[in-house]
Amino acid sequence: MIRLPQSSCNNTSMTIPNPNPDNALDAEALYQVLAQQVKAGLAHAENVAIVGIHSGGAWLAERLAQELQLTERLGFIDVSFYRDDFSEKGLRPDVKPTQIPFDVDGATILLVDDVLYTGRTTRAAINELFDYGRPARIMLAALADRGGRELPVAADFVAKTISIPGEQSLVLQRADDGRFSLTVDHV
């Protein structure tokens, strides 16, 4: 399903069936593509840990950790205090705690985000990770890459590159049954 804006003067949206026959925004299908890329890319990696960026990246990381049997080496990160626009936007009311229950030093960290856009969230997450130690390597996985980079950041694993206008956002949602959906919302 794709949620498209009802009008350009508000933040409401409506849900319509996905008109795209190749299911470009079928989040479950995209997750399967991403999971296969990650499994292949980490097949020979050692000391692997997964860190999901709240909230969408955390949801993806939880499922990836289960599939890769890495639930003991799963962490979550909230980059709110590390963002370079913190002084402009302030603190979000839904800040979640960062939880890194493993030694970061020397680890191969799979950093997981739902949508890669400007690269600023990734930069903030890397800065925060280094406060916990010095990983041997950080690899980035994203369900979708929408372009628009402002920093030199690229994902090692990405299920789909999707072009949407700057005034729209791509939002991952998780249903009560754990299934993912992607929506396009007007900002």
N, C-alpha and C positions, 0 to 999 in steps of 0.2 A: 504494500500500500504506500502511496505517496501522499503526503499532506501538503496541499498547495495553499497559498494565501488567498483569503476571500477578497481582501482589498489591500491597497498599499497604505492605508491610513491607520491600520491597527495590527496587533500582533496575533490575531486569531487565525486559525487555519482550518481547513476541512480535509477529510480523508476521502480519497477516491481510489478505485482499483488501479494498480500499476499498469499504465498503458504500454510500458516498454516490454516487448516480447522476450528480450534476453534477460529480464529480471535484474537489471543493473542495480536496483536498490533492494533486492531480496537479501536482507541481512543474514539470514540463515545460510543461504547459498554462499554469500561472501565469506562468512565465518569458516565454512568448510574449505574454501580456497585458501584462506589465510592459515588455517590449521595445517593443511598439507605442506604449504611453503615452510612454515616454522619447523615441522617435524623433519623435513628434508634438510633444512639449513642448520639445524642443531644436532643432526645425527651423530656427528663426531666431536661435538663440543664437550668440554669437561667443566665440572663445577658450575652447572647451570642453575640460575635462579630466575624467577619471573616477578616483575614488579609492574602492577597495573596502575595507571593514572586515574584517580577518581574523576568521574564515576563510571563512564562508559568503558574506559580502558581497564578498570578494576573488574568489571563484569566479564570482559573478554579474557582477562588474565585468569580469573577463577576457572573458567571452562577449559582454557588451554592447560592449566596446571593439572586438572583432573585427567585430561587426555594424555598428557606427557608424564603422568605419575610423579609430579613435582609439588604436590600439595604441601609438603613440609618446607619447601623453599619458595613460598609464595609471599609476596609483600605488596603493600599498597602505599601509594604516595599521593598527597594532596599538595599541589604546588602553590596554593594561594599566597603564602608568605614569600615565595621566591619569584613571583612574577615581576617583570620590569614595569608593569603598569599598575602595581599595587597602590602607589600614592594617588593615582588618578581615579581608579575605580573603587578603591577601598576593599574591605573584607566582605566576602560573600557570607550570608547568614548560614549557609549549609556546609561550613568547613568541616572536613572529616580528619581524623587523626592519621598521621603517617605511621605505618606499621611495617618494619623491616626486621623480621624475626630470625635473621641469619646473618652470617659474617659476609659483608660486601667485599672485603679485601680479597683480591685474586679471583673473584667470581666472574663468570660470564653472565651478564645481566641481560635478560630479554625485557626491554621496556615496552609496555603495551599501551597504546592509546586508540581511541575509537576513530577519530578523524584528525588527520594531519592537515594543517592549514598554514599558518604563518611561520611555524617552527618555534614560537615563543614558549608554548607550553612544554615542548620537548627540552628546550634550553633550561627552563626552570627546573624540570624534573632531574636533569643531569646535574645541575648545581646542587640540588638537595641530596641526590645520591652520594655525591662526593663528601658531604658532611658526615656520612655513615662509614666511609672508607674509600679505598681505591680499587675499583673493579679492574680485572684484567681486560675486560672488553664490555662495551654496551652495544647491544643490537636493538634496533627499533622495529616494532611491528605495529601496523595500523590497518584497520578494516578498510578505510577509505582515505585517499589522498585527493584533496580538492584543489591543489595548487595554491597559488597566492603567497608563496614563501617570501618572508621578510628577512629570514636568516638562512645561512647555508646548512640546511638540515634535510636529510633524505632518509626514507625508511629502507631498512634491509628487506622487509617483507611487507607487501601491501596487496590486498585482495583486488582493489579496483581504484582506478583514477577516475574521478568524477568532476566534471566542470559545472559549477553553479555560480550564479552572479554573487558579487560581494555582499549584496543586501539580503542574501538568504543564508541560512545556516543548515548544516547537515547534522541531525541529532539522532543518536542511538538511544533506543528505549529497550527496556527489558520487561517482559510480561511476568505475571506471577508464576507461570510455568517455566520461566527461564528462557523462553524464546526471544530472540532479538528482532527488532524492526528498525528501519531507518526512515526518517521523515525529513522532508525539506520544509523548513519554517522560514517565514519572512521575519527579518530582524526589526 
